[in-house]
Amino acid sequence: MTTRRTALKGLLAGGLGLALNPGLAFAGGGGDRRLVVVLLRGGLDGLAAVPPVGDADYVSARRGLALEDGVGELDGFFGLHPALAGLLPLWQAGALLPVQAVATPYRSRSHFDGQDVLEAGTTAPQLRRDGWLNRALVAAGTEAIAVAQAVPLILRGAAEVGSVAPGGRAPREQDLAADLQSVYAGDPLFRDALRAGLEGRAMVAEAVGEPERGRRRQGAAPVVGRLAGVLLAELGGPRVAVVELGGWDTHANQGLEEGRLANGLGNLADGLLALKEGLGAAWSQTAVCVVSEFGRTVARNGTRGTDHGTGGAALLLGGAIQGGRVLADWPGLAPAQLHEGRDLRPTTDLRAVLGGLLRDHLGLPIAALRRDVFPGGGWSPVDGLVRS
């Protein structure tokens, strides 16, 4: 009888368009701990996501983008954007740890180069063509899945990685599946592979609530988040996942409590909660890291948005995270304290945060982290990110 694990393998081997980049043979490595990295492409405005409402210069520095209503209170100095209010119970449970004034070593504000440094784990763009998380997989001896249309740079490298994304059914897909089953009925190899793929696809459709007929589900964060959670919760399945969310380049009409950015943050919150739901009991062993290539300018621009910046915010969450606090060496928002007179000055190296997470959550030795995962030096792992 085809098991759910066999169905999952079949899904990744070509389950009617859901497995877009196959190559995994899950062995259940990596123990019970799970890691999810969420890439926010476009440059998240960290001063909006985790506003420093206690900074005396916050309102004047933001020039019309300061949040004053509905901000979720965290520690009395930092708050949470109203659209992220769904995450406040995680904060109260000690499972949410925002990180402020954080950045990679990159400083030149190009999306392409910034994402390259973020995903390659290097000190400058175009130094490597593999990703830091793939190198960490090799060191940890575990497997990963990209819940995306293709495997992003962060997961490319020596370790084999597959990708899967929720999709809709073509009007004749059920007929096509029946025809293929008929054609391959006498061929055990193709018959069993097709059956595994169809059952894997049905498992994903059930997990994300996919409609039975021609209505196509959108790639919204809740759908993708739940799918990632279900895959990581599967016995013998992957233990690491990467999710991508675009739309964070808010040059114009960014908005405050409502608007373009608020819609994105609300979608993100719903996706993270759907991930938690999909993980079920595995949530207690999970660490989630939400990162972006850079932050945005402190002040509003002429089109009521923000431009590419430097320092930003990241979010750590999950049952394995020692949260209920904000990690920040706050530099301040007075004009003299800004990076190049316009950006939040970064005081925490994102590699230090990720390195601490990989060391304490996945058990990677510091020597391997410095040599293979984040080469180039200039960082030391942050302690105390993970529950003991």
N, C-alpha and C positions, 0 to 999 in steps of 0.2 A: 504494500500500500504506500502511495506517495505521502510522505510526511510534510509538515509545514516547512521544515528546513529544506527538504528537497524542492518544494515549491518555490521557496525563496531563491535557491540556487538557479532554478529554471527561469525565474523572473529576471535575474541578473544576466542570464545567458541568452536572453532574447524574447522576453514575454510580450510579444506583439507590440513592440514600440515603446515599452516602458523602460527596458534596460538598454540604454543608449550607448554604454561603453562597458561591455562585460569584461570579466577577467578575474573574478574573485572565486576562491574555493575556501569558504569559511571553515576554520578549524576551532573556533571558539576561544582563540588566544586572547590574552590581555585581562583574564579574570572577569570580575563582575563590574569593574569601573568603566563608565562611559564618558566620552568627551564629545561635545558638539561645538563647532566653531561656526558662527553666523557672520558672514561677510556683508557689510552694508556698503554697497558700491555707490560712490558719488560724493562722499565726504559729509558725514553726519555733523549737524550743529550741536556739539556737546553742551554748549552753554544754554541751549534750549531744552535738551533732554534731561540734563541734571543741572538746573539753574543755581548759581551761587547767590541766593537771595540775601544772604547775610553779608555780602561784600558791600561796603559803603559806596563803591563806585559802580555797582552793577547797573542801576537804572540809567545813569548818565552815560555810561560806556556803551550800552546797547542801542541807544538812540532810537527808541520806539519799538524795540524788540524785547524789552524786559517783560517777563511774565509776573503779573501781580495778583492775578485771580486764579483760584482753583489749584494752586501748586500743592502737590502732595508733600507734606513735611517729612523730612528724613531725620537729620541730626541737629536742626536749628540753624545751620548755616547753608546746607545744600537741600534742595528740594527735588521733586520729580515732576516732569511735565504732566499736566492734567490728562493727556491722552495715554499716559503710561500708568494711570491709576490702578489698572488691573493687576499691576505687579506689587502694589503696596502690601498685600498679604504675604508675599514672599519676603519682603523686607521685615515685616513683623515676626515672621517665623525664622529670621536669621539666615535666609537662603538667597539674599540679594546683596551684592557688593558692587556698587558703582565705583568706577575709577575715573578721577578727574585730572585734567592737565597732563594727559598721556599722549605719546606719539612714538612712531618709529624714528630711526635716525634720519629719515628723509626730510628735507626742508624746502623743496622748490615748487610745490603746489601743482604738479602735473598729475592728473588722474592716472594716466598710463604708467608713469614712473612710480607714483606713490603706491599703486596697487601691486606693482612688481616687487617693491621693497617689502611691503606688508606680507605678501605671499611667499616670497623667496626667503625671507628671514635674513636679509643681508643689510649691509650698511649703506649701499648705494644701488641704483637700478642697473639691470642688465649684467649682473655678476654671475648669476646662476640660472639654469633653466629647469631646476627642480624646486619643489616646495618644502618649506621647513616641516610641515606636518607629515609629508611623505617620509622625510628622513627620520622623523620621530617614530613613525610606524615601524621602520626597520629596526630601530634601537629597542622598541618596546615589544616587538614580535606580535603585533596585533593587526587587525584588518579594519578597513574604512570604506565608507560609501559616500559619494557625492549626491545629495538630493538636488539635482540640477540637470539641465539639458546636456551638459558635458562636464568632464572632470576639469576643475579650475587648477591654475598653477600651483596653488597651495598643496594639492594632493598629487601632483605629477612627480614621477621619479621611479626609483628602483622597485618599490613595493607596488604590486598590482592593485589597482583600485577600479571599482565599477561606478557607474552613475545610474540613477533612476529618477524619474519625475512623473507625477500624476498627469494623466492625459485623458482625453475623451475618446469615445468610440465612434468610429465611422458608421454611417447608417447600415452598411452591409457587413460590419465586422463579425457579428454572430454567424451569419451565413458563411463568411470566409473561413472562420474557425471550424465550422462543421465540415466544410469542403476539405480543408487540410487534414482533419482527423480521418476522413474517409480515404483520402489519397494515401496516407501513411499508415493505415491500419495494419498492413502486413509487414511493416518495417519496424522492428523493436526499437532500434536506435532513435529514429526520428519520431516515432509514435510516442515514446516515453518522454523525450525532450519537449515535444509539443505539449503533452499533457502537463508536464511540470511548469512550463511557461504559462499556460492558461490558468492553472491553479494559483500560481504566484500572482498573476494579474488580478484574479478574483480576490485574493487576500488583500492586495493593495486597495482595490476598489471598495472592499468592505471597510478597510481601515479609514479611508478618507471620505467615505460616503459618496462615492462616485455614482451619478445617475446611470440607470440601466440602458437608456437609449440616447439618441443623438445629441443631447445637450452636453456641451463641453464645459468642464469645470475650469475656472481661471486658476492660474498659478499663484493664488493668494497665500500669504504667510500661514494662515491657520491650516490650510490643506497640506502645504509642504511640511509644516511643523509636526502635524500629527503623523504624517507618513514617516518622517525621520524617527519619531519616537517609537512607532510600531516596529520599524526595522531594527532599532537598537535593542528593543525589549525582547526580540525573538531569541529563543534558546539556540546557541550556536551561530548566531548572526554576527554582524559587525559590531564593534565596540566604539568606533569613532565615526562621526558624520560631519559633513560640511554643507551648509545651506547658504545660498546667495539671495540677497534682496537688493534690488536697484531702486533708483528714484530719489537719492538723497542729495542731489546737486541743486540746492534751492537758491539759485541766483535771483529769482524773481518771485514776488508774491508769496513769500514764505509763510506768513501768517503767524498768529500768536496761539491763543487757546484753540482756535479753529483754523482751518486752511490746509494748504498742501503738506506742510511738515507734520501738523497734528494728525492728518489722515494716515501718513506713513508710520508715525509712532504708534497710533492705535492699532494698525495692522500688525506691526511688530509685536506689540504686547499680546494680541490675540494669538499670533503664531507661537510665541514662547509658552503661553498657557496651553495651547494645543499640543505642543511638544511634551509638556509635563503630563498631560492626559494620556498621550500615546505611550509614554514610557511606563506608566503605571507604577508598580513597586520598584522598578529600576531607577526611578527619579532619585531615590535616596543615595544612589551610587553614581550620580551624574553631575558633571560640571559643564556649564555652558559659558562660552566666551563670545560676546558680541563686540565686533571691532569694525573700524572703518579706516580708510587710507589716510585721512587727516581730518582736522576740524575745519571750522569756518571763521571768517572774520568776526571780531567782537562787535563792531558797529554795523548798522544796517547800510546797504548801498542805495543807489539812486532808483533802483527798481523794486524797492521794498523786500529785498532778499539779502543774502550774504554771499560773499565770494570765498574762493578757496583760502583756507587758513592753515594753521599748524597744529597747536595743541587742541585736543578734543577729549571725548569721554568714551569709555568702554564700560560694558556691563558684564559682571560675572554673576552667575546664578546657578541654582541647582541644589539638590539635597546634600551634595558633598562640599558645598562652599561655606566657608565661615563668614557669613554676611552680617547684616544688621548694622553696617557701618559704611562710611565712604572712605576709600583709599585716595588720599590727596595730599600732596605737598603744595599747598595753594600759593601761586605766585602773585595773585592780586590783579585787578583790572584797571588800576590807575594808569594814565598814559605812559609814564616812565617805566612801568612794569611789563608792558606788552612786548612781544617779539616783533622786532622791526616796526614798532609803533602801531601795529594793526591787529596782531593775532594773540591769542592766549599763549603764553610762554609755556612750553612743555617742561615738566619737572620730573616726570616718571617715564622711563623707557619701556615701551610696550614689550620688548623682548624680555625684560626683567619679570614682568607680570606673567607672560606666557611660559617663561622658563621655570618660574616657581610653581606654576600649575602642572607642568609636565613632570617636574621632579617629584612633587608631593602627591600628585593624583595618579599618574601613570607609572611612577617609580623609576624614571629615567635618571641615570647617574649624571652628576654635574659635569663630569669630564666629557661625556658624549654630547651633552647639550652645548657646551662651549666649542667643542671640536666639529661636530657634525650638524647640529640643528640650527644654532645661531652663531655661526663663525664670525670673526671680526673683532670680538672683544668689546670692552666698554660697558658691560652690564653685569649685574649680579642678581641672582634670583630673589624675588620678593618672598619673604617668609609669611606663614600664617594664613594662606589663602584657603586652605582645605581643612575640613574638620578632622580632628585626630581620631 
